[in-house]
Amino acid sequence: MLLITCPWCGERENSEFTCGGEGHIKRPDPKTATDAEWADYLFMRKNPKGAHHERWFHAQGCRMWFHMTRDTVTHEIIEVYGITEQPSETGDAEGGL
């Protein structure tokens, strides 16, 4: 069982949470974006080994979104931080941060 520390509720079992995918993805400008830029935004995601920034939702608790930096190999949770905050760990973050 993986224990996740919600920024608002504290430590809970992972079954209370839903992963929302990769975090910090920058949405392209709808007025100027090409089809290729939209396709990249909608469908292309990183799949790194090591630290990865993810977006999580506390579905069975406070129903709040937050970010987490997690090691994809060991599942170690490196950092949990608010949805509007930036990570202190660099992880896989490139651009858009």
Sequence and secondary structure as in RCSB ss.txt:
>XXXX:A:sequence
MLLITCPWCGERENSEFTCGGEGHIKRPDPKTATDAEWADYLFMRKNPKGAHHERWFHAQGCRMWFHMTRDTVTH
EIIEVYGITEQPSETGDAEGGL
>XXXX:A:secstr
  EEEETTTEEEEGGG EEEEES      TTT  HHHHHHHHH     SSEEEEEEE TTTT  EEEEEEETTT 
 EEEEEETTS  SS TT  S  
